[in-house]
Amino acid sequence: MGEAERGESAPRLRVSFWCSNGHETRPSFASDAQVPDTWDCPRCGFPAGQDRDNPPDPPRTEPYKTHLAYVRERRSDADGEAILAEALAKLRGEI
């Protein structure tokens, strides 16, 4: 029922995409649709391209940085020592 009543389906085109892990994905597109350059691999999530021998590089993820890591990028150890000495002097009532 259902499917047979709808008539003929639109012509389809199956295109192969490969990710950097070697996974092949074959989504189907309407024959008159524009095929994208990349497709997300459903197995690993990496981008996949149509060239099997030269797949797109996986995205580079930056590691999570703590607040202290960002502070250390902006300040040198000498700056940190000076700020700490000033804060301790204020707490002791020397300033």
C-alpha positions, -999 to 999 in steps of 0.1 A, spaced: 0 0 0 14 35 6 45 34 -16 28 19 -47 1 45 -46 25 74 -48 37 66 -83 72 66 -96 100 80 -75 123 107 -87 155 95 -104 183 90 -79 220 92 -80 242 74 -54 276 91 -47 304 76 -27 322 97 -1 353 86 19 366 100 52 402 99 64 394 67 84 386 49 51 348 47 58 326 48 27 293 66 27 269 64 -2 240 88 2 215 92 -27 206 125 -43 180 135 -68 196 133 -102 191 170 -108 204 181 -74 238 196 -68 261 171 -50 281 187 -21 319 186 -21 320 170 14 296 149 35 298 141 72 307 104 78 280 88 99 304 64 115 331 87 128 318 122 121 348 133 101 343 151 68 343 128 37 351 137 1 346 121 -32 383 114 -38 391 80 -22 428 86 -24 428 121 -10 400 125 17 396 157 36 417 162 67 399 156 100 390 188 119 416 200 143 402 204 178 418 227 203 422 212 238 402 227 266 421 255 284 416 264 320 414 300 332 449 297 346 462 286 312 448 317 296 463 339 324 497 322 319 496 330 282 491 367 289 515 371 319 551 361 326 562 345 359 577 378 369 544 396 364 526 369 384 551 373 413 547 411 413 508 408 413 510 382 441 534 404 462 511 434 457 480 414 467 497 400 498 509 435 508 473 448 506 461 419 528 488 426 554 479 463 554 513 473 542 499 494 513 
